[in-house]
Amino acid sequence: MSQQFDVHVNQITLWKSQLLERASEVFASTAERSATAGPSVKELHAKIGQLAMENDFLAGALGRSGEASAKR
């Protein structure tokens, strides 16, 4: 098969081992994939809001402590 498609035998072996290791991910349903995909968009938006508030707070704190130290 490697000669037919001009692919090295080692590459085919690598692809086969990757498929065997991750076949459940490849053939998983959409619901199964979304359950293991990571954080939701809602959680990420909440984190962005938290970080924006922290940045605003720190910017205000630096502004009150003196302009010279804030501009370094």
C-alpha positions in Angstrom: 0.0 0.0 0.0 2.8 2.4 0.7 4.2 2.1 -2.8 0.7 2.6 -4.3 0.3 6.0 -2.6 4.0 6.9 -2.4 4.1 7.1 1.4 6.8 5.6 3.6 5.9 2.5 5.5 6.8 4.1 8.8 4.3 6.9 8.2 1.5 4.4 7.7 2.5 2.6 10.9 2.4 5.9 12.8 -1.0 6.8 11.4 -2.3 3.3 12.3 -1.1 3.5 15.9 -2.6 7.0 16.2 -5.9 5.8 14.9 -6.0 2.9 17.3 -5.1 5.1 20.3 -7.7 7.8 19.4 -10.4 6.0 17.5 -13.0 6.7 20.2 -12.4 10.4 19.8 -12.7 10.2 16.0 -16.0 8.3 16.0 -17.5 10.0 19.1 -20.9 11.7 18.8 -21.2 15.5 19.1 -22.5 15.2 22.6 -19.6 13.1 23.7 -17.1 15.5 22.1 -18.6 18.5 23.8 -18.5 16.8 27.2 -14.7 16.4 27.0 -13.9 19.6 25.0 -12.9 21.7 27.9 -14.3 24.9 29.4 -17.6 26.3 28.0 -17.9 29.6 26.4 -19.9 30.9 29.4 -17.0 29.9 31.7 -14.5 31.6 29.4 -16.6 34.8 29.3 -16.8 34.9 33.1 -13.0 34.5 33.3 -12.5 37.3 30.8 -14.8 39.6 32.9 -12.9 38.7 36.1 -9.5 39.5 34.5 -10.8 42.8 33.0 -12.0 43.9 36.5 -8.7 43.0 38.0 -6.8 44.9 35.3 -9.1 48.0 35.9 -8.5 47.7 39.7 -4.8 47.5 39.3 -4.6 50.3 36.8 -6.6 52.5 39.3 -4.3 51.5 42.2 -1.2 52.3 40.2 -2.7 55.7 39.1 -3.3 56.7 42.8 0.2 55.6 44.0 2.0 58.2 41.8 2.4 58.9 38.2 6.2 58.3 38.2 5.9 54.7 39.4 3.0 53.9 37.0 5.0 55.0 34.0 8.1 52.9 34.6 
